[in-house]
Amino acid sequence: MAVHIALHEVGAAFEGRVISLGHRDQDPPEFRGLNPEGKVPTLVIDGRPLTEVAGILYYLARRYPEAKLFPSGDIEAAAQVISWMSFIASTLHPARRHGQEHAQAVYRLADRRLGDRSWAAGGAYSIADIHLFRLFWRFRGSLGADPAVFPNLTAHHDRMMARPAVRKTFEAEAALGYDLPA
């Protein structure tokens, strides 16, 4: 979903392929030919696969600088985006695997880290916001994400839901029958 949102944000023409997360044994052979690991998402650029959300989001942000999804000319702002992307991938994403209590603690940490800023890395919307939103959206139901416990992440979620690219992505994925794993 994060890559789908970013593709809409940058206005790139793309052709999506549905991969059922609940039925990975049914992956099309051409997908496994491009990506033997079966990683999702996979972005194919001139016949070459690129995997990992952070890498794909970075690629799209740099390939389409006019979308302003990655800071240009401000090394500290760029480092903040990379810091958030690393935190999201290494800490937030695997949190649920370590149990509900650990996941709650990690998301409380993310809530404090976000603070009352509108966007994760400070003043400007970036790929870090897309990545953060996708994980909080996905896991908030299983976390029991009471808005009082996660006020900053909830406010961020609501700001993200107001973005046209996010709404367009939700509509497109609903039309495809987006199938989340149990």
N, C-alpha and C positions, 0 to 999 in steps of 0.2 A: 504494500500500500504506500509506503514512503516514496518509493521510486515513481509510482504512478502519480502521486501528488506532485512531485518535482517535475515530471514530464509535462504536466498541465501548467505548472508555474512558469516554466521556461518557454512554453508554447511550441515544443518540438513535435513534429509529426512522428508518430510511432504506430506500430502494430503490436498489440498485446497478444499473448498466448496464455490460455488458462492452464494452470497446473493445480490440481486438487491436492491441497495440503493434507487432506485426510486419506488420500489414496495414491501415495507416491509410487507404489508398485505399478501404476498405470501411466507413468510418465511416457510421453511420446518418444520413440527411439531417436528422433532427430534432436530432441532436447538433450538426451543423455550423450548424444554424439558431440554436441557443443560443450556440454558440461558434465563430464563423467561423475563428478561429485554430487550432481543433482542439486546444487545450491540455488536457492531462490532468494532474492531475485537474480536474474541474469539479464544483462543488457548486451545485445549483440551490436558491435560497432564495426561496420565494414567486414563482417564475417568473423570477427574476433569476439569471444565472450569476455565480459567483465562481470565479476561477481562481488558480493559483499555490499550491503546497503551503503556503508560509509564511502567506499570507493566509487560507487555509482553516483551517489549524491554529489561528491566532490567533482567527478567528471562533468556532470550536467551543469553544476554551478560555474565551473571554469570554461566549459564549452560555450555556454550562453551567458556571458558576463552582463549583458543588458538586463537580465532578470534580477541582478543584484542579490543573489543568494549566498555570495561569499565576499567578504570584505576585500576591497581593492586598494592597495597602497597604504594600508594600516596594519602593520605587522602584529601589533598587540591584539587587535580585533580578530585578525585571522587566527592567531594562536588560541584565542578564546573559543572560536568555533571548533577548532581541532580538539581542544581540551574537552569540550562538551561531547563531541562525536566519540572520543575515546572513552569517556565516562559512560556514555549511553551503551556503547558496544560491549565494554568489558565489565560494567557493574550493573546497570539496569537490566540489560537484555537477559543475562543468565540468572537474575535474582530469584525468580520463581523456583528454579531447580533446587534451591537451598531451603525451601520451605516457606510457608506463609509468613511466619514471624520475621524471617530474614528479608523477604520481599517487602513487607510493610516498612521495615527499618530503612531499607535502601531507597524506597520511594519517598519516605519522610526526609531523607538526606537530599534527594533531588528537589523536593519542594523547598527546603531551606536554601539550597544552592540557587534555585531560580529566584527566590525572593519575590519582591513585588515588581520586578522588571517585566515589561511587556514581552520581551523576547529573550531567549536563553543567553545569547552572547552579549547582551547589552542593548544598544540603541536600535539595531537593525535586524529585521527578520532574516533568517538564514537557513541553510540546510540543517543546522542543529535543531531548529524548531520543528522541522518536518520529522526528523528522526525521533525527537522527544515525544512529539504528539502521537506518532504511530504506536509507540510502545505504551504510553499511558492510556491511550484509547483502548488498546488490545487488552491490557491487563487490569484496567480499573474495575471491571466487573468482578474478576476473580480476587482482587485485592480488597474488595469492599471499600472502594475509594470514596469514603464520606467526604463531601466538600469541606467540612469543618476540619478534617484531618489533613487534607491536601489542598488548602485554599489556593495556593499559587499555581499548582499544576492544573487544578480545575479551571481557574481563570484563563490560563494559557490554552487549555483544551477548548474553552468557549471562544476565545479569539481565533483559534485555528479553524473551528467549525464555521466561522463567519467568512472565511476566505473562499473566493470563487473556485480556486483550484481544488480545494478540499471538497467542497460541495459537488463539483463536477466528478471528482474521483469516486465519491460515495455513490452517486447516481450510476456511474459506469460500472462499478463493481457490483452494485445491487442488481443491475440488469444482466450481469454475467452469472449471477448466483454465487457470489463470493462465498467460499466454503472454508470457515475457520476450523482448525483441528480442535478436538475436545480437550 
